[in-house]
């Protein structure tokens, strides 16, 4: 197996566009999954990610290649044009859950991070308000006439 040749063929513009096109086809099918389907929410979220064009297509393409012995062999022995659309689609279907679950895990981590940022921001606002009130109190004390102690001589 000539990895360099496989990568070069897989990274060709036409092949990556084919993978992107077929990913949209699979995403469309996933969008129609039964509500009872295993990993339904994650699969649908990943389909939406594909619909929005947010996936790194080259990374997806390389995952498709390593997931399919038929695609790897076609790229190694010939060219990207030798890969059948059916093989690409089957590879996409075979990796969909893994990618959806990985995407879901990252999404969950991002949501947790956002909640932490929101909590920190809220704490900063509370501290800022407290500092402002303390500054006003200090300014008020400085501007009040001070009582002079009278000395009896």
C-alpha positions in Angstrom: 0.0 0.0 0.0 1.4 3.3 -1.1 0.1 5.7 1.5 1.3 8.8 -0.3 -0.5 7.8 -3.5 -3.7 7.0 -1.5 -3.6 10.4 0.2 -2.9 12.3 -3.0 -5.8 10.6 -4.8 -8.1 11.1 -1.8 -7.2 14.7 -1.4 -8.1 15.5 -5.1 -10.7 18.2 -5.4 -13.1 16.0 -7.4 -12.9 13.1 -4.8 -13.4 15.4 -1.8 -16.4 17.0 -3.6 -17.9 13.6 -4.2 -17.5 12.7 -0.5 -19.1 16.1 0.4 -22.0 15.4 -2.0 -22.5 11.9 -0.7 -22.3 13.1 2.9 -25.2 15.4 2.2 -27.1 12.4 0.8 -26.4 10.4 3.9 -27.2 13.3 6.2 -30.6 13.7 4.4 -31.3 10.0 5.0 -30.3 10.4 8.7 -32.6 13.4 9.1 -35.4 11.0 8.3 -34.3 8.4 10.9 -36.9 6.9 13.1 -37.3 8.7 16.5 -36.4 5.3 18.1 -33.1 4.9 16.2 -30.0 4.3 18.3 -28.0 7.5 18.8 -30.8 9.5 17.1 -30.1 12.8 18.6 -26.3 12.7 18.0 -26.9 11.4 14.4 -29.3 14.2 13.7 -27.0 16.8 15.2 -24.1 15.6 13.1 -26.4 15.6 10.0 -27.2 19.3 10.8 -23.4 19.9 11.1 -23.0 18.5 7.6 -25.9 20.5 6.2 -24.4 23.7 7.6 -21.1 22.9 5.8 -19.1 22.9 9.0 -17.4 19.6 8.6 -13.7 19.5 7.6 -14.2 17.7 4.3 -10.6 16.5 3.9 -10.7 14.9 7.3 -14.0 13.3 6.6 -12.7 12.1 3.2 -9.6 10.5 4.8 -11.8 8.8 7.4 -14.0 7.4 4.6 -10.8 6.1 2.9 -9.5 4.3 6.0 -12.9 2.9 6.8 -13.2 1.1 3.5 -10.8 -1.5 2.2 -12.5 -1.3 -1.2 -11.8 2.5 -1.4 -8.3 2.1 -0.2 -7.6 -0.6 -2.8 -9.1 1.5 -5.6 -7.0 4.5 -4.7 -3.9 2.5 -4.3 -4.3 0.6 -7.6 -5.8 3.3 -9.7 -7.3 6.7 -9.2 -10.1 8.5 -7.4 -12.2 8.0 -10.4 -12.1 4.2 -9.8 -14.0 4.5 -6.5 -17.6 3.7 -6.7 -20.2 6.2 -5.2 -21.8 3.2 -3.5 -18.5 2.4 -1.6 -18.2 6.0 -0.5 -21.8 6.1 0.7 -21.4 2.7 2.5 -18.2 4.0 4.2 -20.0 7.2 5.3 -22.9 5.2 6.8 -20.4 2.9 8.6 -18.6 5.8 10.2 -21.6 8.1 10.8 -22.3 7.0 14.4 -18.7 7.3 15.5 -18.4 10.7 14.0 -21.8 11.8 15.5 -20.8 10.5 18.9 -17.4 12.2 18.7 -19.1 15.4 17.5 -21.6 15.1 20.3 -18.9 14.7 22.9 -17.1 17.8 21.7 -20.4 19.7 21.6 -21.1 18.7 25.2 -17.6 19.9 26.3 -18.2 23.2 24.5 -21.6 23.6 26.2 -19.9 22.9 29.6 -17.2 25.4 28.8 -19.8 28.0 27.8 -21.6 27.5 31.1 -18.3 28.0 33.0 -17.6 31.1 31.0 -21.1 32.4 31.8 -20.6 31.6 35.6 -17.2 33.4 35.6 -18.6 36.4 33.7 -21.5 36.6 36.2 -19.0 36.5 39.2 -16.9 39.2 37.5 -20.0 41.4 37.2 -20.9 40.9 40.8 -17.3 41.7 41.9 -17.3 44.7 39.6 -20.5 46.0 41.1 -19.2 45.4 44.6 -15.9 47.3 43.8 -17.9 50.2 42.4 -20.1 50.4 45.5 -17.0 50.2 47.7 -15.4 53.0 45.7 -18.5 55.1 46.1 -18.5 54.5 49.8 -14.8 55.6 50.1 -15.4 58.7 48.0 -18.4 59.6 50.1 -16.3 59.2 53.3 -13.6 61.4 51.9 -16.0 64.2 50.9 -17.9 64.3 54.2 -16.8 67.2 56.6 -14.6 65.6 59.2 -15.5 66.3 62.8 -12.8 68.3 64.4 -11.8 67.4 67.8 -11.8 70.3 70.1 -9.0 70.6 72.7 -9.6 72.3 75.9 -6.6 74.2 76.9 
